[in-house]
Amino acid sequence: MHILFATSEARPLIKTGGLADVSGALPVALRAIGLDCRLLLPGYPAVLAGVKDAKPVCMLNGLPDDTVATLLEATMPDSEVPLYILDAPELFQRPGGPYQDVAGHDHPDNVLRFAVFSKAAALLASSDSPLAWRPDVLHCNDWQTGLAPAYLRLAGEKTPSIMTVHNLAYQGIFPPAELLTVGLPPESFAVEGVEYYGNLSFLKAGLYYADRLTTVSPTYAEEIRQPALGMGLQGLLTSRGDDLVGILNGIDSGEWNPTADHYLPCKFSSRALAGKKDCKLKLQQDLNLEPGRNAPLFGIIARLAQQKGLDLILAVADGILHRGGQIALLGTGEKALEAAFRDLGAQHPGRVAAVIGYDEGLSHRIEAGADIFLMPSRFEPCGLNQLYSLRYGTVPIVHATGGLQDTVEDGVTGFVFHEPTPHALWLAVDRALTTYADTKAWQRMMRAGMKRDFSWEKSAREYESLYRELLKPA
Ligand code: ADP
């Protein structure tokens, strides 16, 4: 079975969040169970620089705004997954990140950039594709590929498509006049189409036109049918209820493996935990925290965004420090949150380390060196850091939402609280600290989490059955 997996980021080439982890790992897992899954990525500088063997295979015509693009063929650097790169230098070769410029503002032509990317994906899945390799299913991810199912369907193409929502909060919303830019027919600008409260929504297009919808945990698949987390799309998602399924993300267990993680100063496992203590001491040293095996060290790694409930952490930070705890945060994002954590660090030298930035190695060292991981997200489609924490014996404290609820078992592998309030978080922190003081009970919890299996194979099988369902003759 041939699957084209269209995505706007994939690690290790380009990453801003969990989408990149999924896009880096799921195609590998699909190939491991016998599917021919190939990736399609935009030709950002980091992608072009990160592959060794890129060869042009064809030109792509018929893209929005008469964009001229070349399709390159390469392989992912660490996995041998075949990769197609949409090389359109005017759109993708520029400084900054995939969606924003160096100053943190959205690229002004994102509407065209991702319309072109979506159209290219649709073209490769269509009967007009210039490639000999044809996908049986086009698998789209998040708003950046949301128009692809619309292009396919409106052109009368038969290839089925899947739209996976990694986060419903990012929808790719543009003014209605952009319908011309993206080249969709005026009649598609309707409630039964790509229109979203008077604007054009890329994600809504995908959710309306794709044959099947998935999201990244069963609980989030339920939550987005409700007004609180449905972001105005709950009506559509409810009406498409039979086509919507939640498939939990896995983790890349090669990349996140405490017995072999090359970022760590010491390795450890559920049977040999000593190395974890050494990771903690080294982390304390590196982050200028007071050395001490016994001070409970709280780790946080997150995009600093409202979604992640970081205001709740700020509200309980004094309580944590008062109980002898330490805090190590790694994150970047909203300026106000960056400043608040910087201030907290400045007020409590030796007790709070706030590293504002993006650092893959440090994220591994925090997962390994911390005792407790804080993830009080207000909503969380799946969440990966709590899974990395479980694997690294770092007991997570999570809000009961989305994938956090589906992956952390209260009192067994972590601590789950139900209301997104400082008080509820504090009660969970208090329970964690009480358990932490009982070494045997704590180690039992660490080991219970480390033994949970969150490898990709199970999820890959679920995607496979979804693809097979789509290919069944009607
Ligand atoms: P989201 O996709 O909403 O950002 P996830 O928990 O699904 O959240 O995935 C986040 C991914 O990004 C994880 O792999 C996490 O380790 C990583 N990450 C987030 N912020 C940073 C950072 N500042 N430095 C390094 N890695 C980070």
Boltz pocket constraint, residues with backbone or C-beta under 6 A from the ligand:
constraints:
  - pocket:
      binder: B
      contacts: [[A, 16], [A, 17], [A, 18], [A, 19], [A, 21], [A, 167], [A, 301], [A, 302], [A, 303], [A, 330], [A, 331], [A, 332], [A, 355], [A, 357], [A, 358], [A, 359], [A, 360], [A, 363], [A, 382], [A, 383], [A, 384], [A, 385], [A, 386]]
      max_distance: 6.0
